Amino acid sequence: MSDEVIDKGQWEFFCDRLSLQLEGAQTEIEVASLNIGDQIQAEWVPLLGVTYDPKDDIVEIAVEGLDHIVREPAALIVQREGAVVESLAVESASGERHIVRFRQPLSLPAPETVRP
């Protein structure tokens, strides 16, 4: 796996592209900080989208049932396995780390029909 720090000038484009590629992927959101420890905010729910709003300086991760907002993000770090995005870490200016993990549903072959 490799980590890639995304340049802030590319955040809006990157988030839009990530949303298109991973819409509907099962998503887990974890927040880690010295103040609160590690907290799971969402556990394996469908991703609706990821956006960066430069005007308000926020990253929004929308999943089924939750809009998770990171104010004053300081860094976006993507972790890939080859071309597949495994996770996105958003570090805030206050020192929190918001870790968004993705997994695609498995495509299983249709069951064979048994004929009598």
N, C-alpha and C positions, 0 to 999 in steps of 0.2 A: 504494500500500500504506500501511496505517496501523498504528502501534504502539499497543498498549493495555497499561498496567500494571494487573495484577489486584490488587485489594485483598486483603490476607492473610486477612481474614475470609471471603472468597469462594473461597479456593484449593480446599478440599475439594469444594465444589459444582461449581466450574469444571472440575476434573480429571475428576470423574465424568461430567459432561455431554460433555466433549471425548472421553472414552473411548467413549461411546455413539455419537457422531457419526463418529469416525474409526477405529473398530475394523476391522482388516484393511487399513488404508491402508499403502502403502509408506512406510517411515520410515528416516531417516538420523539418527544421533546423533553430534554433534561436540562435543568438549571443547576449550575454548581457555583458556589461562592463560599467564602470564609464565614460570612454572616449566617447563611441558612443551611450550609452543607449541600448535599445533592438532593434535588427534588424532581420527581417525574411530573411533568405538567400534562402530558398526553401520552397514552400508551397504545401504539400500533393502530392508529386511525387513518383514514384516507386523507392524503394531502390535497388541499384545494389550490394552494399557490404560495409563492414566496415573492415578496416585493421589497424594494428599497425606495423610500421617498426622500430624495435629497433636500426638499424644502423643509420638511419637519425633522429630518435626520433620524429616521426610524427604519428598522427592518421589521416587517410583519410576516409571520408564518401562520397561514390560515389552514387549519385542519378541521375535519368534521367536529363541530361542537365547540371550537375554541379559536379565537384570534390571539395569537401570542405576539406581543410587541416588545421589541428591544429598542430602548431609547438611547441615543448617542452611541451607536456602535463604533468601535475603534478598529475592529479587524474582522474580516471574513476569511475563514480557512476551510477549504474543501479537501476532503479525503477521498481518494479514488482507488479503485482496484481496476487497473487497466483504464478503460474508458467509462466504467460504471462509477457513478457518484455513490459512495457509501454513507457519507455524513457531511454535514455543514456545521461548523462551529462559528458562532457569532460572539465576539468578545466585546463587552460594553466598557465605556469609559470608567464606570464605577467598579470594574474588576470582576463582574459576573461573566460566566461562560455559559452560553446557551448552545447545547449540543442537539442537533437535529439529525436523527438517523433514519435512513430510508431502506426499505426492502420492497422488491417487486413481488407481486403474487406469482406463484408458480403456475406455469401453463402445463396442465396434465393432458395427456391424450384422452380422447373420448373412450369410454369402456367399450370393449368388443361386445357385439350382440351375440347372445347365445341362441342358436336356433334349435328348436326341438326336433 
